[in-house]
Every structure is written in structure tokens, then in C-alpha cells.
Amino acid sequence: MFRRIWALSIKEFIHLRNDWWLPAFMLIGGAMELLLIGWATSRPITNLPLMVLDQDKSPASRQLLTALENTGTFNLEKQAYEISAIRDAIDRGQINAALIIPPGFAAEIASSTGQPRLSVILNGAESIPAIEALRSIEGVTRDLGNKILIQRLNLDPEQFAGFEPSLRVRFNEALKETLYTIPAELALIFEFTVMLFAALAFSRERELGTLEQLLVMPFSSLEIIIGKSIPVIIIGYVDFLLMLGMVNLAFGVPIRGSLVLLLIVAFGYILVELSKGMVISVFSKSQHQAFLLVLLVGMVDFMFTGYAAPVEGMPVIVQFFANFIPANHWLSILRGILIKGAGLAVLWPHILALALLGIAISAISWRFIRQALD
């Protein structure tokens, strides 16, 4: 039995050597995609195009514009001379934000009873830059409001203090978005590559017309499944190690927990995605169809992982179904080990859930696969 399984595995590796693009896609394509996506999503939002309609043209208005530029968020594109120019620039997508300083702005600041006002227009079609622009503008205007208040009350700035909460951030002291997005991207790319590699195992044989030859050979269905699974497991595991090293070295994502525990869980997760991919493979009539089914299943998993939106904020019924998605537990384990340094005492509910789901999915999948092959 072991000789036949080994012979099948050698056959698969020979086929992969001739069809080199598939392992290259897994090892290099996934790592490069993670590198590019991680680089794009980890960079802070800066140099947003800002258009200003300064109807006051006073030292106060120029000081406000200088404060906005000093945030690093904005790049002052050009001055507008009428509101229609701002509307046209926003409609064309040339700017993300516009600031209108009304006439008498400096006089309102200087007056003890004045009420200085600003008008801000944001391009809501691009919500993420709009939120960042709003956050920066609110920060600058809040500081300006405090200065006006101190001046009107004739207080010493050192004696003026408002209510400030005592803030303590654990695990991500600088609140870097990288530590949230990069592990999620690692988990999802890892899922897609393993499941896709497994989904092409039998669909490729069927498309090339060699599946019937394989079935008439003196191999049992179990031996065929194991023989085709070994290359997927080996290459998938190497792919995970490569991407894990990349996120640690290139993006500074720490590994605060047990690396041994992470590698053990990763091996189990490979078996889960392998089982799903094998089922897709035996039901697909072509590699193109297998790819589309992997994309469909992967996108469903993506919605339940909490990457796009927190699972805790979803409806109760959706949260219930999320418990049956292996990727949801896998991402929680990955973040827990990498970012929080959590161990088995904390992560055992997710590990147990992933193990039970893996056993159920593997048992059902392998039964369908053996029936299809027999």
C-alpha cells in the first residue's frame, strides 16, 4: 500500500515538474500577492488632494491651511475661486475633500462673541479617504477651538485641561492597521492557494483524459486520494512557512505565541481545505470550473471571517453560521498566536471547533470522493 501511495505521489511531483506553473503560483504567486496587498494596505493615507475656497484671505485662514498641510494627510492642490469649481472637481474625482473658509472668519475668531464657521465637503464615493480627511480636519479644528476658548477665558494654556480618558492599548500599542490586515490576508491567501491546488487534482486528470487510466490501474480509491494529497500538503505547508516569514520580516508582524502550536494548527487547517478542494475537484469537469467553484467557496468564507466586517457586529443568525466556517476559527487562532501571544489555554475553543469541523468535513468529503472514484 505504501509503495503504491509513494508511486502516486512521485507521479504527481513529476507532473508538477512538467506543469511547473502550478507550484510556482502557490509558492511565488501567493507570496507576491501577500507582499503587494500588505504593502498597499499597510501604508498610511497621505497627500489627499484638498481644494480650498478661501473667501477670507486673512492670516487666520492661512494659519489654518498651514495646520492642515502639517498633518501630512492633505496635499493642497489649488485654490478655488467659486463653489462650482469644487463641485466639478469632486464630480470628476480629482479631489477627496474641499474646505470653504467664509468671509469674516478672522473677525469671528477675534471677537469675544464670534462664532467662526467652516464648511467641509467630502467625496463620499471614496469612504476610506473621506473618513481619514474628516478625522484630520476635526483634529485641527478641535485644537483651534481650544485656543479660541483659552483666549476668550484669558487662561494660561498650561492651566487649561479638559477631560481626557486614560487610554491603554494592548497588543498593538501604535494601533497599526498592519497588525490587523496582514494576518487576515495571510489566512485568506493560504486558504485560496491550498483549496485551489487540491481542486485541480482530479479536474486536471479529467480534462487531460487520464482519469480513466488512473482508475483502471491497481490502486484503491483511498490510495489515489492519499497519493494526490501528499504534494498538496507539502507544497501548501512550504507556502505557509514562506508567507509567515514574509509577514514577520517585511511587515514586522510579531510571532508572540507558540510557533510550534501555530505550525500544528496550520497542518490541521491544510487538511480541512484539502478536503474541500478535493470535493470540488471530483465534481468539476474542467480546471476552469474548479477555479470558479474555489472562488465561490472562498468568497463565502471571506464574508464570515470578520475581515471585511466584525462578526460580532453581524446579525445573530449570521454569527451562528460563522461558527461553522473553519476560516473564521483559523483567523482567530492566527491572530491570537501572532498578535496576542495567546496559548492553548485561551485558544482551545477555536482549536476544538476547528478540529471538529475538520473531522466532519474530511469524513464527508472523503466519502463523496471515494464514491465518485469508485
N, C-alpha and C positions, 0 to 999 in steps of 0.2 A: 504493500500500500504506500509506504513512504517513498519507495523508489518511483512509483508511478506519479505521485504528487510532485516529487522533485523534478521528474522529467517534464511534467506540465509547466512547472514554474520556469525551468530553463527555456522551454519553448516560448513562454511569454516574454522572457527577457530578450531572447533572440529577435522576437517580433518587434519589441520596443526599440531594439538597436536599429533595426531597419526602418521603423516608423519613429524616428528619434524626436519628432516634433512634440509628441505627447508628453514624455517625461520632461522634455525641455520646457514645455508650457507649465507643467506643475512646479518644477524646481525654480525656473528663472522667471516665468511669466507671473506667477503668484507673488514672488518676492519683489519684482519690479512694480507690480500694481500696488502692493502694500507700501513701497517706498514712495511712489508718486502721490498716492492718496494721502498717506501720512504727512508728506511734505506740504501738500496743498491745504489740508485741514488743520495742521498744527501752527500755521503762520498766523500772527495777529492781523487783524483788519486795520490797514493803514492807508493813507493817501486817498481817501474817498473824495471824489470830486464835489466841491462845495461852491455854489454860486451865491453871491451876496448882493442885495439891493440896499445900499446904504443911502437912505434919504436924509440922514442927519449930518454926515461928514464932519464929525467932531472928534476931538481927542479921545473921548469916552468910547465912541464907536470903533475907532482904530485900535484902542486898547483891548476891546472885546474880541476883535478879529485876531489880534496877536495871540490872545489867550487860547482861542480855538485852534490856531495853527500849531501852537506849542504842545497841544495834546498828542500830536502825531497822527491823529485819526483822519484829519482833513487835509486836502490839497486845494487851496483857493484857486480855482480855475480862472475866473474872470469876474469882473464887476458887471452887474446888470443895471440897466437904466430904466427898465419898465417891467411890470409884472408879467407881461405877455412873453418876454424873453425867458423867464423862469419856467412858465408853463410849457413853452416849446421845448426847452432843454430837458425837462422831466419826461415829456411825451416821447422824445427821441431816445431816452435812456442815457443821455450824456452826463447827467449829474445824479447823485444819490440824495442830496439834501440842498436846501436853499434857505437862506436867512434874510429876513426883511427887517431892517432897523428903521423905525418910523422917524419922522422929523420931530425934534424936541426931545430926543432920547437923553441927551446930556443934561438938558434943563430939568427933566423929571428926576434924574439922579441927584442933581444938586439941590433940588427943592426938598424942604423938610416934610412936605405932604405929597410929594410927587409919587406917581405910580408908573415907573418905566416898564415898557412892554416890548416884547419881541415876537415876531411871527416866524414860525419854522414850518417848512414844507418838506415832507419826506417822500421818497419814492417807495411806496408800499408794495410795489410789484416785486421788489427785492427786499424781502423782510429782514434777512440777517444783517446786511449793511445798514438798513434803516434803524434797526434796534441798536446797533453799535453807534450810529450817528446820534441817535436820541440820548443814549447814555452819556456820551461825551458832552453834548450841549447842556444836558441837565447838570452835569458836574461843574461846568464853567459858570453857568448862571447861578447855581447854588452858592459858589464861592463869591460871586459878585453880589448876591443878595445879602450874604453875611457881612461883607464890607460896608454895604449901604446901611445896614442895621446898626453896625458898630459906630459908624459916623454919625448917624442921627441920634443915637443914645449917648454920644460923647463918652464912649467907654474905651478903656485900654484894651487893645486886642488880646493881650495875654490874660486879661481877667474875664474875657468873654468865652463862655463854654456852653455848648448845647448838649443835648442828650446823645450820648454815643454808647452803643452796646459793647460789651466785652466780647470780642469775637475770637473764636479759636477754631481753626480748621485742622482736621486730622486727615492724614494720608496724602493730601495734596495741598500743602501749605500755600503755594503760589496760585492755586486754582487754575492750573494749566489745563487747557482743553485737550492737550495731547494725551494726558493720562486717562481721559475718558474715551476719546475716539480711537486711539491706536489699538488698544486691546480688543475693542469691538470689531475693528476692521481685520485684525489678525484672526479672530474667531470665525468671521464670516467667510473670508477668503480661504481659510483652511477647510471649512465645510464644503464650499463650492468645488474646490480642486479635488478633494478626495471623492466626493459623490460623483463628479463628472468622470474621473478616471475609472471608477467602478462601473458607471453606467455605459461606458464604451466597451466593456469586456466582451459581452456576448453580442451586442448590437454590431460591433465591428466584424465579428465572425460571420454573422448573418448577412451583413452587407457584402462581404467578400465571397460568400458562398462556401465557406469552410466549416460552418457549424455542423452540418450533417456529417462531414468526415470526422469531426471530433466526437460526435455522439456514437458513431458505429465502432469506434476504437474501444479496446478492452479497459475502459475507465468507468468507474461508477460516478453517479451524479455528484456525490459528496466529494470524491477526489477531484473532479473537474472544478467544483466551486472553490475548494481549498487551494488548488493549484493556481487558479486565476486570482485568488485573493492575496497571495503572498507578495507578488510585485506591488500591488496597490498599497499594502501595509508598509512595506519597506520604503517605497518612494514617498508615500504620504508622511511617514514619520521623519524622514530626512527633510522634507519640505517644511514641516512644523519646526524642527530644530533650526533650520536656516532662517525662517521668519522670526522666530523667537530671539535669535541672536541679533537680527537686524533691528528689531524694535528696541532692544536693550542698548545697542551700541550707537545706532543712528539717531534715535529719538529720546534716549535717556529714560525709557520706561524701566523702572526698577523691578527686580525679582526679590521681593521681601520675604516671601514664604518659602516653603519647601519645594525645591526644584524636583526632587525625586517624586513627591506626591503629584506634581503637575505632569510629569512625564508619564506616570502610571495612568492618570486620568485621561491624558491625551491619547494613549494607546487604546483605552476602552472606547473613547469617543470615535476613533478611527473605525473601530468595528461596527459601531452604530451607523455611521454614514456609509460604510462599505455595504452593509445590509440593504440600506435604502437604495443605494446606487445599483446594486445587483438586481433588485426587483425591477427597477426602471430598465435595466439592460435587457432582461429576458422578455419584457413586453414591448420593447421598441423594435421597429422593423428597420431602422436605419440609425446611423450615428447622429444625423441631424435631428431626428425625432427624439433621441435620447438627450441631446443637448437642450432642446426646448423643455422637456419634462424636468430636467435638473434645474433649469432656470425657474420654472413654475414652482417647484417644491422649495427651492432656496428662497424665493421671494416671500413665500408664505412663512417660512421660518424667520426671515428677517423681520417681519412685522411683529412677531411675538418675542423677539429677543430684548426689546426695550431700548434698542439703539436709536431708532427713529423717534420714539416717544416712550416715556417711562411706563412700564407695565402697571405700576401702582396707580397711575392716573387713568387707566382704561376702565371701561365698564366691568362690573363684577363677573359677568359671564365670560368676557374675554380673558380676564385674569385667571379664571378657572381653566380655560382651554390652554393657556400659556404653560400651565404645569405639565402638560403632555407633550411639549415641544422640547426635544433634547437640547437644541441650540440655546434655549433660554437658561437651562441649568449649566450648560458648558460655559456660557459667557459669565455667569455669576461666579463659577469656580475660578475661571481665568482671572477675572478682576480681583477676586478675593485673595488669590495667591500672589499675584504680581503687585497690586497696589496696597492692599491692606495687610499683607503678610499673614493672612488667616491660615489656620491649620485644619486638621481633621475634626477637631472638637467644634469648630464653627461651621465648617462646610459639609459636615456629614449629611444633612438633609438633602442638599443638592446632589452630592455624590451618590447617595442611596437612590434618589429619584432617577438620576441618570443611569444607574446600574439596572434598576427595574425596567425602565423604558428600553434600555439596550437589550436586555434579555427578551422582553416581549417582542420588540421589533425584529430582532435577529431570528427568534424562533419562527415567527410568522413568515418572515421574508424567506428564510432558507427552505421552509416547507413549500412555498409557492415556486421557488426556483427549482427545487428538486422535482416537483410535479411537472413544471414546464419542460425540464430537460428530459424527464422520463417519457 
